Amino acid sequence: MPKNYLAIDYGERRTGIAFASSDVGIAFPRETIDRKQKDLWAELERLVKENAVTDFVLGIPIHPNNHPDSKQKTVEAFAAELKQKFPKIELHTQDESYSTQDATVLVGVKNKSKIDKAAATIILQRFIEGNF
């Protein structure tokens, strides 16, 4: 049975979203959720239902010295809440190091909404390449 992955590049202001199916194995950008305009949890619920999501892939900031910083702690707290709100959906984590910088180069513009969903796509593609 194919798996449907929803990738999350979590941010306190904006959260980038990407999708992939195990049938295809290619990540694609979906949207950026602006948390000042939309409720993140309601949007995730909608996306899970619309896309029959089986797995989450959450970008986690990993630092070379392995010492967590405030962003990593914030993302880990989000991960715990995600598990609680969606207990039937498997949660994977993926190192998100340099995904925003890579997305900025790919997008070629300083549009943060496009960069966030591109970063989520990069995170998901890295996960796919390492796990398929």
N, C-alpha and C positions, 0 to 999 in steps of 0.2 A: 504494500500500500504506500503510495507516495506521501511524502511529508511536505507540509507547507510552512515555510519559515518566515517569521516577521522579525526583522532586525531593528534594534533601537539604539540610536545614538542619543543618549539621555542628556538633557541640559535643563537647567533650572528655568530658563526662559523659553528655549525652543528645543524640540525633540525631533530628530530626523528619523524617518521610517523607510525601510526597504523590504522587499519581498523576494522570495525565491521558492521554487518547487524542486523537490529532489528529482522529479522527472526531467527537468531541463538543466539544473545545476548552474544557472546564471542568475546573479542578483540584479535587481532593477530598482531604481528609486521610486518611491510611492508619494510621500508628502512630508511636509514639515508641520508639526503641530506647534502653533504659537500659544503658549500657556496663558498668555494674557487675554487671548481671544476665545480659547476653547478649553474645556475640561479634559485633561490628559487621559484620565481613567475612562471617561465616557467614549472618547475617541478610540482608545485601545479596545474597548469592548466592541465597538462598532466594527473595527478592522478585523478583529478575531472572528466575529460572526460572518462578515462578508466574504472572508477569504479562507474559511475553514482552517484556521491556523492550528498547527499541531505542536510547533516548537517556537520559542523565542530565542534570539541571539542578541545578547546585550553587550555592547562595547564597554570594556572596563579599562580605565587608564592604568597602565603598568609602568612603573618608573624603573630605570636601570638599577637603582640601589634597592629596589623592592620595599622601600618605606612608603606607606600610604600617605597621601596628602588629603586635604579637605575634599577635593573633587572625587577622589577614589572612595572616601567614606560616604559621600553623598550618593554616589552611584550604587554602592553596596547596600545602603539603606533602601534605595529605590528597588533594588533586586529583591530584597526581603519582602517588601510590600507587593511586588509583582507576583512572587510565589504565593503569597497569601490570597491575593485577589483572583488568581488564575491557577488554582492548584492542579488542574488536570493537564496543563500545558507544560511541557518540559522546558526548562530554562538552561541555556548554554551561555557561557561567557566567552568573549573573544577580546584579545588585546587590541585596543583602539589606538595605540601609539601612532602618531603622525597621520591618522586618517583625515583630520581636518586640513592639514597642510597639503596632503595628496589631493583631497577634494578641491581645494582652492586652485591648485594647478590645473586639474581636469576641467573644472567649471569655467575658469578663466575670467570670472567676474567677481565682484565683491558683494554678491547677493547672498546674505547669510542663510536665507531660507533654502536656496539651491545648494549651498555648501553643506548644510546639515543633512539633507536627504542624500546627497552624494557621499558624505562620510558614512552614513548608515549602509549604503550600498557597498562601499569599500570594506567595511567591517564584515558584512555578510559574505562577500566574495572571498575574503581571507578565510572565513570559517569553512565555507564550502570546499575551497582548495585544500584545506588541511584535514577534512573529514570525509570526503567522498572518495 
